[in-house]
Amino acid sequence: MARIAGVSIPEQKKVKIAVTYIYGIGQHKALELLDTLGIDPEVRVKDLTEVDLNRLRDVIEKNEKVEGKLRQVVSMNVKRLKEINCYRGVRHKQGLPVRGQRTKTNARTKRGKRINVGSGRKKATAKT
């Protein structure tokens, strides 16, 4: 398996898909990178030459923020929002949706499993 930026990319997939396994590279950026390097996006990773793989590895590691560096930047941004107590930071702290989604219904992944609560009334005892 080829390793780029510390990630093993699958050899049986096409290059345009395999590169997206790296955190921070989507389909659009993958196609841009392959276009600048002159690599055919439809070719499989196992069919790439070692020279092409090295060129791709160098461009990604030098020019793009990916994997650990990008995760660090994102976490620092969230931490900054929490520290200044802005609305988005408060929503992050509370574990609620940040981008304006409704929470009365939906938002199950953020709010947790639904719990049904009865009326609080005791059930009538059975006749004796």
C-alpha positions in Angstrom: 0.0 0.0 0.0 1.2 3.5 -0.8 1.6 5.9 2.1 1.0 9.6 1.7 1.0 12.0 4.7 1.0 9.0 7.1 -2.1 7.4 5.5 -2.2 4.1 3.6 -4.2 4.7 0.5 -5.8 1.6 -1.2 -4.0 0.4 -4.3 -7.1 -1.1 -6.0 -8.9 2.2 -6.2 -8.6 5.0 -8.8 -6.2 7.8 -7.8 -8.9 10.4 -7.7 -10.7 8.4 -5.1 -7.7 7.0 -3.2 -6.3 10.5 -2.5 -9.5 11.5 -0.7 -8.7 9.0 2.0 -6.3 11.7 3.4 -8.0 14.1 5.9 -8.3 17.5 4.3 -8.4 16.4 0.6 -11.8 16.2 -1.0 -12.7 15.2 -4.6 -12.2 18.8 -6.0 -8.8 19.3 -4.4 -7.7 15.8 -5.5 -8.6 16.5 -9.1 -6.7 19.8 -8.9 -3.6 18.2 -7.5 -3.7 15.4 -10.2 -4.2 18.0 -12.9 -1.2 20.1 -11.8 1.0 17.0 -11.7 -0.3 15.6 -15.0 -1.4 12.3 -13.6 -4.5 10.7 -15.1 -7.2 10.5 -12.4 -8.7 7.3 -13.9 -5.5 5.2 -13.4 -5.4 2.9 -10.4 -2.9 3.5 -7.6 -1.2 0.1 -8.2 -0.4 1.2 -11.8 1.3 4.5 -10.8 5.0 4.7 -11.1 7.2 5.3 -8.1 8.1 8.7 -9.6 4.5 9.7 -9.8 3.8 8.6 -6.2 6.8 10.5 -4.9 5.8 13.7 -6.8 2.2 13.4 -5.4 3.6 12.8 -1.9 5.9 15.8 -2.1 3.2 18.2 -3.4 0.7 17.1 -0.7 3.2 17.3 2.2 4.7 20.7 1.2 1.7 22.6 -0.1 -1.4 21.3 1.7 -2.4 21.3 5.4 -3.6 17.7 5.9 -4.0 15.2 8.7 -2.4 16.2 12.0 -1.7 19.8 11.2 -5.3 20.4 9.9 -6.9 18.6 12.8 -4.8 20.8 15.2 -5.9 24.0 13.4 -9.6 23.0 13.6 -9.4 22.1 17.3 -7.6 25.4 18.1 -10.4 27.3 16.3 -13.1 25.5 18.3 -11.1 26.1 21.5 -10.8 29.8 20.7 -14.6 30.0 20.2 -15.2 28.3 23.5 -12.8 30.7 25.3 -14.4 33.9 24.1 -17.9 32.5 24.9 -19.4 33.4 21.6 -22.7 31.8 20.6 -20.9 29.1 18.5 -18.5 28.4 21.3 -21.3 28.0 23.8 -23.1 25.6 21.4 -19.8 23.6 21.2 -19.6 23.4 25.0 -23.2 22.2 25.3 -22.8 19.6 22.6 -25.6 21.1 20.5 -25.8 21.9 16.8 -23.7 24.9 16.0 -24.9 26.0 12.6 -28.5 27.0 13.2 -30.2 23.6 13.0 -33.4 23.1 14.9 -33.3 21.0 18.1 -37.0 20.6 18.9 -37.1 17.7 16.5 -34.1 15.9 14.9 -30.6 16.5 16.3 -30.6 13.0 17.8 -26.9 12.5 17.2 -26.1 15.6 19.2 -28.8 15.3 21.9 -28.6 11.6 22.5 -31.1 8.8 22.6 -34.8 9.7 23.0 -36.3 8.9 26.3 -40.1 8.7 26.7 -41.4 10.1 30.0 -44.9 9.2 31.2 -47.4 11.5 32.8 -46.1 10.8 36.3 -49.4 9.3 37.3 -49.3 5.9 39.1 -51.1 3.1 37.4 -54.3 1.9 39.0 -53.9 -1.2 41.0 -55.5 -4.4 39.8 -58.9 -5.4 41.2 -58.7 -7.8 44.1 
